């Protein structure tokens, strides 16, 4: 039964990964993510369901559009495969703010939602140095509803303490990051931190709570520093080059969501 559940998670994740490909292509180009149905970016031919099967269609078509022969980027099946694998892994996530919920379906659904949202934001920021406000708004709305549903599922009423904890974490995170952004701009005489990053941290704060957000931001800076050091040593990153920070914030946020605050306290801080 466990194997079947993991296989189902893989299938669902690959389908969501296919939708993520649509989102990261259409939002920066100001297209609707709902209609029209998927099409080839080169010849604009609408794709049939046979050409839209996650992972399989790309393999059958040997990475080419069957209508115009244009090469289909390897990133599309890679995003589908990565999302599918992460969906399997996040079946066993341990989000601290949601730990009071005993509803397995609820926990897994919101884990996958948080994961998908941060994957979309990260990939768009990597491509265009832009965090869509629509995704941030959706993250706030879904995070707020999630905190409400926890109390409803467990106690038949809204847990206002948990709700206040998430909202206060969101507001405080935004204020701190905005302060850092203005301070960095004053020091470096240019924007060193994007306002979108402040909004993303605020959104993550609503999902993770104060402790989880603190650790997530700290972890994100560690990963960013490692990336910059390796990039500079390999001449892949130039000194004072602007890099997208949303992927690092997302990585820190997802790591804290997966492990939970308790894991950090009991296994890392004791070392």
HUFENWO-V334606 format. One line per field, one symbol per residue. ss: DSSP state (H for helix, E for strand, - for the rest). phi: phi as a letter, one per 40 degrees, with the letter a starting at -180 (. if undefined). A space follows every 10 residues. Layout:
ss->???
phi->???
This chain:
ss->-HHHHHHHHH HHHHHHHHHH HHHHHH---- --------E- -----E--HH HH---HHHHH ---E------ E--HHHHHHH HHHHHHHHHH HH-------- ---HHHHHHH HHHHHHHHHH HHHHHHHH-- --HHHHHHHH HHHHHHHHHH HHHHH----H HHHHHHHHHH HHHHHHHHHH HHHHHHHH-- ----HHHHHH HHHHHHHHHH HHHHHHHHHH HHHHHHHHHH HHH------- -----HHHHH HHHHHHHHH- HHHHHHHH-- -
phi->.ccccccccc cccccccccc dcccccdccg bccbaccdac cccgcccccc cbcdgccccc cfgbcccbgc ccdccccccc cccccccccc cbcbcccbcc cbcccccccc cccccccccd cccccccbfa bccccccccc cccccccccd ccccbgaccc cccccccccc cccccccccc ccccccccga cbbccccccc cccccccbgc cccdcccccc cccccccccc cccbfcbccg ccbccdcccc cccccccccg ccccccbbcc c
